[in-house]
Amino acid sequence: MPRIAPALALFGLIGTSLPVFAQGMPALPVNLMTVQEQPWTSTLEAIGFLEAWQGVDVSAAEGGLVKDILFDSGRTVKAGDVLVRLDTSVEVAQLREAEAQLPTELKNLSRAKEMVSKGALPQYNLDEQVSKVDQIKERIASLQATIDRRIITAPFGGALGLRQINKGQYLQPGTAIVNLQDLSTMRIRFIVPQRDVPRVTTGLPVTIKVDAYPEREFSGRITAVEPRVDAGSGVFLAQADIPNADGLLRSGMYASLSVILPGTQQVLVVPSTAISFSLYGDFLYVAVPAKEGSGQVAQRREITLGDRRGDDVVVLSGIKAGEQVITVGGFKLSNGAAVQPSEVPAPAKPATPPRQ
């Protein structure tokens, strides 16, 4: 004791009470929630990238010099609107020449038919005249088709991207002029594990969320399911269409998707703040009456988790309806620690770092 006293005096412990050892730990404040069964609709989570219902780089089928550009970047167009006219002056002149020849050759054909019927002209002369008329008609049709192909129109209605050509530029066939996207309906393709083959069918409702609008959900339905499972990866593809009348969604956006599966079941749901996630097993604490005296103590429960939606998590086993789950304050608890109901502020969600 003589050796211990100076050390205790140094820390000011002589003559003071020791509440930690003599009286036990004080009750810790926690938030409690009485767990009750509630209806739950299961979902299947996936990710994917949005694409337009229709999208194409508008290009020229015929080469030629750009004469007129009749659109502006970013403009909305309808199907059939003229976007670009290529120079057709040579083809128009040839067309007029052929059209001018046709009436004369038709008269010659009529005269040849009359003379052959009277026996004044051999049949082969009539055949030659018929061939000549047919050749002129074919030439007129060919020239008109060439002229039409040099008038480039929108194949469908939608929003134009940035113009990629200039007036006076010579276009080779296939040169991209402008990108056109029909954004009225968006399409998303996503991967599904083969175990969910029986559950994923056309017509099921889906919801998606994108980073650009974190507080909003967009709804749609599955429109197609790949009929085969990939033998290498054990997954298959499904496709959903999302109406986009307000034009908020754009091609290439990353989206998280939830397939809403049919049927509901009664389950126990707790907030994610109540759960401690661990590689060795997930657990939470429930408040139970103390064996000695009054008050409550924390009891650790190993749990099995099910579906998760936002901050809500389904607990498949480990707790029962009617028990009081500790939703906030459990991180500082140990098994058997005294607790008391309180309103502990929930931990703040980590701020999303700004995009670089």
Secondary structure, DSSP 8 states (H G I E B T S, - for coil): -TTHHHHHHHTT-TTS--HHHHT----EEEEEEE--EEEEEEEEEEEEEEEEEEEEEEE-SS-EEEEEE---TT-EE-TT-EEEEE--HHHHHHHHHHHHHHHHHHHHHHHHHHHHHTTSS-HHHHHHHHHHHHHHHHHHHHHHHHHHHTEEE-SS-EEE------TT-EE-TT-EEEEEEEEEEEEEEEEEEGGGTTT--TT-EEEEEETTSTT--EEEEEEEE-SS--TTT-EEEEEEEEE-TT----TT-EEEEEEEEEEEEEEEEEEGGG-B--TT--EEEEEEE-SSSSSEEEEEEE-EEEEEETTEEEEEES--TT-EEEEESGGG--TT-EEEE---------------
